[in-house]
């Protein structure tokens, strides 16, 4: 079993900071486009990297595995959305605040309430949480395929993963399925990549030539693929989508392994350990910050996503406040579901 407080926590924390930064940036910023190539694929690849098929493979362990994932991913998803809904309704629909980040005041209450349970990710108030049920389903699908097909042969299992991923790509053109099921299909390649990276010790074998090749792949995807947004099913070219996600993730993983101790390492690792709290709270914090900056400080609303000082401040706030809450109040009955 992999130890905590290692490069894995640092990698999670580093990418979680990029997630917050990506949400603070204007969509047309080059840095935002680059981040979106790999920030969501990273978490699916890491899930595959950490997935213990020897422990959870087999029909006898399937229910235990599903229950463990449900507690870790879906309980925080439902708790956060249900608890925040009445707060959002009062603040946005009764008081008229929080207009800027995702224009929450334009969401219809009944549609938003239903979206929590439909969960296709397009009208969710806490929109970043679409990732949790999708990651749950993606791992359930992979374990199901593994249990059903591995006895027939590893090649059949690999072929099934490729087919299911293709189905996910096709489905996006017809319908967005509940709980991001179509995304979960498309993400199977990334989960498999994580499994293979660990099994074949790819990180140990990486050298400077491979670093260069991965950087070139990432730049090629940046220049030749369209802007990626997994939640809205914008993948672009499938080969470029998968290549960019895997290349970016490998670079982040290797960079994290090469990092050593120190205050920065410790802080970013803490972000990795408390990534659930940051995921849940950062969109709320960013929206409050934007409201204060625009209304209280009379800052031009059209510049809040392009001003570097604003971007830095709201990103730091969106990371550090959830981290402080997790450390200070993480043992409270409800918050413990979001804290490591």
C-alpha positions as CSV (number, residue, x, y, z in Angstrom):
1,X,0.0,0.0,0.0
2,X,1.3,3.5,-0.9
3,X,2.3,5.7,2.0
4,X,0.7,9.1,2.6
5,X,2.8,12.2,3.2
6,X,4.8,11.5,0.0
7,X,5.0,12.8,-3.5
8,X,1.4,11.7,-4.1
9,X,0.0,14.3,-1.6
10,X,2.3,16.9,-3.1
11,X,1.1,16.0,-6.6
12,X,-2.6,16.2,-5.6
13,X,-2.0,19.5,-3.8
14,X,-0.1,21.0,-6.8
15,X,-2.8,20.0,-9.2
16,X,-5.6,21.1,-6.8
17,X,-4.0,24.6,-6.7
18,X,-4.0,24.6,-10.5
19,X,-7.7,23.7,-10.5
20,X,-8.4,26.8,-8.3
21,X,-6.2,28.9,-10.5
22,X,-7.9,27.6,-13.6
23,X,-11.2,28.7,-12.2
24,X,-9.9,32.1,-11.3
25,X,-8.5,32.7,-14.9
26,X,-10.3,33.9,-18.0
27,X,-11.0,30.9,-20.2
28,X,-9.0,32.4,-23.0
29,X,-5.8,32.7,-21.0
30,X,-3.1,30.5,-22.4
31,X,-2.3,29.2,-18.8
32,X,-5.9,28.2,-18.3
33,X,-6.0,26.3,-21.6
34,X,-2.7,24.5,-20.6
35,X,-4.0,23.6,-17.2
36,X,-7.3,22.1,-18.6
37,X,-5.3,19.7,-20.8
38,X,-4.3,17.6,-17.8
39,X,-5.8,18.8,-14.5
40,X,-8.9,16.5,-14.6
41,X,-7.1,13.6,-16.4
42,X,-4.5,13.7,-13.6
43,X,-7.1,12.7,-10.9
44,X,-8.4,9.8,-13.0
45,X,-4.9,8.6,-13.7
46,X,-3.9,8.9,-10.1
47,X,-7.0,7.0,-9.1
48,X,-5.9,4.2,-11.4
49,X,-2.4,4.4,-10.1
50,X,-3.7,3.9,-6.5
51,X,-6.3,1.3,-7.5
52,X,-5.3,-2.1,-5.9
53,X,-6.7,-4.7,-8.3
54,X,-5.3,-7.5,-6.1
55,X,-7.3,-6.3,-3.2
56,X,-10.5,-5.2,-4.8
57,X,-10.7,-7.4,-7.9
58,X,-13.1,-10.3,-7.7
59,X,-16.9,-10.4,-7.2
60,X,-16.6,-11.0,-3.5
61,X,-14.9,-7.7,-2.9
62,X,-17.1,-5.6,-5.3
63,X,-19.7,-4.5,-2.7
64,X,-16.9,-3.6,-0.2
65,X,-15.2,-1.6,-2.9
66,X,-18.4,0.2,-4.0
67,X,-19.2,1.0,-0.3
68,X,-15.8,2.4,0.3
69,X,-16.0,4.6,-2.8
70,X,-19.5,5.7,-1.9
71,X,-18.4,6.9,1.6
72,X,-15.3,8.7,0.2
73,X,-16.8,10.3,-2.9
74,X,-20.6,10.4,-2.9
75,X,-21.3,11.2,0.8
76,X,-19.2,14.4,0.5
77,X,-20.9,15.2,-2.8
78,X,-24.5,14.9,-1.4
79,X,-23.7,16.5,1.9
80,X,-22.0,19.6,0.4
81,X,-24.7,20.2,-2.2
82,X,-27.6,19.7,0.1
83,X,-26.2,21.8,2.9
84,X,-25.2,24.6,0.6
85,X,-28.5,24.7,-1.3
86,X,-30.5,26.7,1.3
87,X,-27.6,29.1,1.8
88,X,-27.3,29.7,-1.9
89,X,-31.1,30.2,-2.2
90,X,-31.2,32.9,0.5
91,X,-28.0,34.7,-0.6
92,X,-28.5,34.6,-4.3
93,X,-32.3,34.6,-4.8
94,X,-33.4,36.6,-1.7
95,X,-30.5,39.0,-1.2
96,X,-29.2,39.1,-4.8
97,X,-25.5,38.6,-4.0
98,X,-22.9,36.3,-5.6
99,X,-23.4,37.3,-9.2
100,X,-20.0,36.9,-10.7
101,X,-18.3,33.6,-10.5
102,X,-20.8,31.3,-12.2
103,X,-23.7,33.8,-12.2
104,X,-25.4,31.8,-9.5
105,X,-28.4,34.3,-9.4
106,X,-29.5,33.1,-12.8
107,X,-29.9,29.4,-11.7
108,X,-33.5,28.3,-11.1
109,X,-34.0,26.8,-7.6
110,X,-36.0,23.7,-8.7
111,X,-33.7,23.0,-11.6
112,X,-30.6,23.3,-9.3
113,X,-32.2,21.1,-6.6
114,X,-33.0,18.4,-9.2
115,X,-29.4,18.8,-10.6
116,X,-28.0,17.5,-7.4
117,X,-29.6,14.1,-8.0
118,X,-29.4,14.1,-11.8
119,X,-25.9,15.3,-11.7
120,X,-24.9,15.8,-15.4
121,X,-22.7,18.6,-14.2
122,X,-24.1,21.4,-16.4
123,X,-26.3,23.2,-13.9
124,X,-24.9,22.2,-10.5
125,X,-24.5,25.1,-8.1
126,X,-21.3,23.7,-6.7
127,X,-20.2,22.9,-10.3
128,X,-16.8,21.6,-9.4
129,X,-18.3,18.7,-7.6
130,X,-19.5,17.0,-10.8
131,X,-16.1,15.2,-10.6
132,X,-17.0,13.1,-7.5
133,X,-19.9,11.0,-8.8
134,X,-18.1,10.7,-12.2
135,X,-14.9,9.4,-10.5
136,X,-17.1,7.0,-8.5
137,X,-18.7,5.6,-11.6
138,X,-15.5,5.4,-13.5
139,X,-13.8,3.2,-10.9
140,X,-16.9,1.0,-10.5
141,X,-17.0,0.5,-14.3
142,X,-13.3,-0.5,-14.4
143,X,-13.6,-2.9,-11.6
144,X,-16.7,-4.5,-13.1
145,X,-15.0,-4.9,-16.4
146,X,-11.9,-6.3,-14.7
147,X,-13.9,-8.9,-12.7
148,X,-16.0,-9.9,-15.7
149,X,-13.2,-10.1,-18.4
150,X,-9.8,-10.7,-16.8
151,X,-10.4,-14.4,-16.5
152,X,-11.0,-14.5,-20.3
153,X,-7.8,-12.7,-21.0
154,X,-5.9,-9.4,-20.3
155,X,-6.2,-8.5,-24.0
156,X,-9.9,-8.7,-23.9
157,X,-10.0,-6.5,-20.8
158,X,-7.8,-3.9,-22.5
159,X,-9.9,-4.0,-25.7
160,X,-13.1,-3.5,-23.6
161,X,-11.6,-0.5,-21.9
162,X,-10.8,1.0,-25.3
163,X,-14.4,0.3,-26.6
164,X,-16.0,1.8,-23.5
165,X,-13.9,4.9,-23.8
166,X,-15.0,5.3,-27.4
167,X,-18.6,4.9,-26.4
168,X,-18.1,7.8,-23.9
169,X,-16.8,9.9,-26.8
170,X,-19.8,9.1,-29.0
171,X,-22.4,9.6,-26.2
172,X,-21.4,13.2,-25.7
173,X,-22.8,14.1,-29.1
174,X,-26.3,12.7,-28.1
175,X,-26.9,13.3,-24.4
176,X,-25.2,14.1,-21.1
177,X,-25.9,11.2,-18.9
178,X,-26.8,11.4,-15.2
179,X,-23.9,11.6,-12.8
180,X,-21.5,12.0,-15.7
181,X,-21.8,8.4,-16.7
182,X,-20.7,9.2,-20.3
183,X,-17.6,11.0,-18.9
184,X,-16.9,8.0,-16.7
185,X,-16.9,5.9,-19.9
186,X,-14.5,8.3,-21.6
187,X,-12.1,8.3,-18.6
188,X,-11.5,4.6,-18.7
189,X,-8.3,5.1,-20.7
190,X,-6.9,7.4,-18.0
191,X,-7.7,4.9,-15.2
192,X,-6.0,2.2,-17.2
193,X,-3.0,4.5,-17.8
194,X,-2.6,4.9,-14.1
195,X,-2.7,1.2,-13.5
196,X,-0.1,0.6,-16.2
197,X,2.2,3.4,-15.0
198,X,2.4,1.8,-11.6
199,X,2.6,-1.8,-12.8
200,X,5.4,-1.1,-15.3
201,X,7.2,1.3,-13.0
202,X,7.2,4.0,-15.7
203,X,8.0,6.8,-13.2
204,X,11.3,5.0,-12.3
205,X,12.3,4.6,-15.9
206,X,11.7,8.3,-17.0
207,X,14.8,10.1,-18.3
208,X,15.5,13.5,-19.8
209,X,14.7,12.3,-23.3
210,X,11.2,11.2,-22.1
211,X,10.8,14.5,-20.3
212,X,11.5,16.3,-23.6
213,X,9.1,14.1,-25.5
214,X,6.3,14.7,-22.9
215,X,6.8,18.4,-23.0
216,X,6.6,18.4,-26.8
217,X,3.4,16.3,-26.6
218,X,1.9,18.8,-24.1
219,X,2.8,21.8,-26.3
220,X,1.5,20.0,-29.4
221,X,-1.9,19.4,-27.7
222,X,-1.9,23.0,-26.6
223,X,-1.5,24.3,-30.1
224,X,-3.4,21.7,-32.1
225,X,-6.3,20.6,-30.0
226,X,-9.3,22.7,-29.0
227,X,-9.7,24.0,-25.4
228,X,-10.6,21.1,-23.2
229,X,-13.4,21.1,-20.6
230,X,-14.2,17.6,-19.4
231,X,-17.3,18.7,-17.5
232,X,-18.9,20.1,-20.6
233,X,-17.6,17.1,-22.7
234,X,-15.3,19.2,-24.8
235,X,-12.4,16.8,-25.6
236,X,-11.4,17.7,-29.0
237,X,-9.4,15.1,-30.9
238,X,-9.4,11.9,-28.9
239,X,-5.8,11.0,-29.5
240,X,-4.6,14.5,-28.5
241,X,-7.0,14.5,-25.5
242,X,-5.6,11.3,-24.1
243,X,-2.0,12.1,-25.1
244,X,-2.1,15.5,-23.4
245,X,-3.7,14.2,-20.2
246,X,-1.2,11.4,-19.8
247,X,1.8,13.5,-20.7
248,X,0.9,16.3,-18.3
249,X,0.2,13.8,-15.5
250,X,3.5,12.0,-16.0
251,X,5.3,15.3,-15.8
252,X,3.5,16.4,-12.6
253,X,4.1,13.0,-11.0
254,X,7.8,13.0,-11.8
255,X,8.2,16.6,-10.7
256,X,6.5,15.7,-7.4
257,X,8.8,12.7,-6.9
258,X,11.9,14.9,-7.4
259,X,10.7,17.5,-4.9
260,X,12.2,17.3,-1.4
261,X,11.1,18.6,2.0
262,X,10.7,22.2,3.1
263,X,7.9,24.6,4.0
264,X,6.6,24.8,0.4
265,X,6.6,21.0,0.0
266,X,4.8,20.7,3.3
267,X,2.2,23.3,2.5
268,X,1.4,21.9,-1.0
269,X,1.3,18.4,0.5
270,X,-1.3,19.6,3.0
271,X,-3.3,20.9,0.1
272,X,-3.2,17.4,-1.3
273,X,-4.4,15.8,1.9
274,X,-7.2,18.4,2.2
275,X,-8.1,18.4,-1.5
276,X,-11.7,17.4,-0.8
277,X,-12.2,20.5,1.4
278,X,-10.6,22.7,-1.2
279,X,-12.7,21.2,-4.0
280,X,-15.9,21.8,-2.0
281,X,-15.3,25.3,-0.7
282,X,-13.1,27.1,-3.3
283,X,-16.0,28.0,-5.7
284,X,-17.9,29.6,-2.8
285,X,-14.9,31.5,-1.6
286,X,-14.0,32.7,-5.1
287,X,-17.6,34.0,-5.6
288,X,-17.6,35.8,-2.2
289,X,-14.2,37.3,-3.0
290,X,-15.3,38.5,-6.4
291,X,-18.4,40.0,-4.8
292,X,-16.3,42.0,-2.3
293,X,-13.8,43.1,-5.0
294,X,-16.4,44.3,-7.4
295,X,-19.1,45.7,-5.1
296,X,-17.2,46.8,-2.0
297,X,-14.0,47.9,-3.8
298,X,-15.6,49.2,-7.0
299,X,-13.4,47.1,-9.2
300,X,-14.5,46.8,-12.8
301,X,-16.4,43.5,-13.1
302,X,-15.1,42.9,-16.7
303,X,-11.5,42.8,-15.4
304,X,-11.8,40.4,-12.5
305,X,-10.8,37.3,-14.5
306,X,-7.9,39.1,-16.3
307,X,-6.2,41.2,-13.6
308,X,-3.2,39.4,-12.3
309,X,-3.4,40.8,-8.8
310,X,-7.0,39.7,-8.5
311,X,-6.3,36.3,-9.9
312,X,-3.4,35.7,-7.4
313,X,-5.4,36.9,-4.4
314,X,-8.5,34.9,-5.1
315,X,-6.5,31.8,-5.9
316,X,-4.5,32.1,-2.7
317,X,-7.8,32.7,-0.8
318,X,-9.5,29.8,-2.4
319,X,-6.7,27.5,-1.3
320,X,-5.7,28.7,2.1
321,X,-9.1,29.3,3.7
322,X,-10.3,25.7,3.1
323,X,-6.9,24.5,4.3
324,X,-7.3,26.5,7.5
325,X,-10.9,25.3,8.0
326,X,-9.8,21.7,7.6
327,X,-7.0,22.0,10.1
328,X,-9.0,24.1,12.6
329,X,-12.4,22.4,12.4
330,X,-11.8,19.2,10.5
331,X,-12.9,16.9,13.4
332,X,-16.4,18.4,13.7
333,X,-19.2,15.9,12.9
334,X,-20.1,17.2,9.4
335,X,-16.7,18.6,8.3
336,X,-15.0,15.3,9.0
337,X,-16.5,13.9,5.8
338,X,-14.5,16.5,3.8
339,X,-11.2,16.3,5.7
340,X,-8.4,13.8,5.6
